[in-house]
Amino acid sequence: MMPSAGKRTVNCKSFNFLIVTKIMLSNLKKYQLILASNSPRRKELMSGLGVEYVVRTLPDVDESYPETLVGAAIPEYISRKKADAYRSMMKPGELLITADTIVWLEGKVLGKPEGREGAVEMLRALSGKSHQVFTGVCLTTTEWQKSFTAASDVLFDVLSEDEIQYYVDRYQPMDKAGAYGIQGRGAVLVEKINGCYNNVVGLPLSLLYVMMQRLGV
């Protein structure tokens, strides 16, 4: 087991994006950045930073977790588990980023819906309520590993049945945790966000920068 620099759950704050990007670009020069995700949303966020990275994915990575885990601990555990699947193929000078995002509503995980009706049921459950979005991120090199979790509170507007049916039929959110994506049309479902927007999308860039800075990356 790799040594860990510790864990903490942080509510992602707003940072000056240009400053964050400039410093991160400078710090990342000594590493080959590996994004272990095929998520279009995470790739878009990474590309928006202007960093050079490559995508490396493995099929059928186990994303199960102990039933005793709750809330923020779940995606952090999964992000570390994903990283462990890549460790044997890593080379010195590589920095691997793995991540996992969950929607947490009233003590339960809302994963990706099973079919249309599953998506409709999830949106009905979210309507008019506040839920949490947790993203666990793990940074791994051949020498060390660090994981952390970002948290955002999301309040849904009260949705009519017609709005729910329209969103599901038009935007097919079956590949998204909680059956919605905050970007694009999904933004109209949300009344308020407390925390990091990018965390809800799938990768908390500001907190990622803070953690990398603390590690001297």
C-alpha positions, 0 to 999 in steps of 0.5 A, a space after each residue: 500500500 502506498 503512503 498517503 499524505 492524509 485525507 480531508 473533505 473540503 468545500 471547494 471555494 472560488 479562486 481566480 481562475 487565471 492565477 490558478 491556471 498559470 501556477 498549475 501549468 508551471 508546476 505540472 511541467 515536471 510530470 506527465 499527466 495521466 487522466 484515468 477517465 473517459 468522461 467527456 466532462 472531465 476531459 473538457 475540464 482538463 482541456 480547459 486548463 490548457 494542460 497537456 495530458 493523456 487519457 489512459 483507461 482500463 476496462 471493467 475497473 471494480 467500483 464497489 465499496 464497503 457498505 459501511 462507508 457513507 457520503 463523502 467517504 464513498 467516492 474517495 474510496 473508489 477513486 483510490 481503488 481506481 488508482 490501484 488498478 493502474 499502479 503496476 503500469 505507472 512509470 516514474 514522472 507520471 502523475 495519475 488522476 482518478 476521480 469518482 462522483 456521487 449524488 447523495 440524497 437523504 442518506 442514499 447514493 443516487 447512481 446512474 439510473 437504470 433506464 428511462 423510468 429509473 431516471 424519472 424516479 430519481 428526478 422526482 426524488 430530487 425535485 424541490 430538495 437539497 442534495 450533496 454532490 461529492 467528488 473523490 479525487 486521487 493523485 498517484 505517482 510511483 512514490 506517493 498517493 494523496 486523496 481528497 473529497 470536494 463537497 457541493 450542496 445543490 438545491 433543485 427547483 420544484 419540477 413539474 411532471 412535464 418538465 421531468 418527462 421532457 428532460 429525460 426524453 430529450 436529454 437522455 441522462 442515463 449516463 449521469 449520476 442522479 440522472 442529471 448534468 449541471 451543464 447545459 439544459 440541466 442547469 435549469 433544474 437547479 435553483 442554487 449551488 453552494 460550493 464548487 460548480 466544477 465539482 458538480 460537473 465531475 472534477 473540482 479544479 480549484 481544490 485539485 490545484 490547492 492539493 497539488 500546490 501543498 504537495 509541491 506538484 
